[in-house]
């Protein structure tokens, strides 16, 4: 019996994520196919080096949910899905997915304590109880809704590239949030504290690419908006 188009598309997605190895479909996916169902992409999708979830060594398939902390070692990397959002954690990265205090099970904030993170976020709806997600950095808070972004934490400052969408950047001493809107990586910035006042300074484009964003969006069946505009591959 031939597989359905949706099943074939899901298999292609799993292959793109590295979940279908050179030896063929993994036992886990074979079992799911036998049951007429396919595994979801939630949790750890792929990893390299040592990755931990709440201090315990993780593997592909380890679940990750709001309230959990994920860390990568030197040389480590992980692709993680939490709900309908997805993340690529590079090496020496520590991320805590903070649960909403008012809506159990909902993601309220992503706390990036160190490292480098590429993220894509689903659009929040009023019914979800959490209309936007905050990204908390050591020196700033970024409010985002339905967008993609790349962040690096450095000594005394943070790098932020809004890959597409809209974000509001807040920090110490800022009278108003700085609103950033982009279509395709147009306005990366440095965020740093200067005498108790958050400064937003233009930066260059570094260390992430369109292919990674496309892969992350595929986890939940989405396509970055820059693809429809024919901008793919410029970065």
Secondary structure by P-SEA (a helix, b strand, c coil): ccccaaaaaaaaaaaaacccccccccaaaaaaaaaccccccccccccccccccccccccccccccccbbbbbcccccbbbbcccbbbbbccbbbbbbcccccccccccbbbbcbbbbbbccccccccccccccccccccbbbbbccccbbbbbcccbbbbbccbbbbbbbcccccbbbbbbbccccbbbbbbbcccbbbbbbbccccccaaaaaaaaaccccccccccccccccc
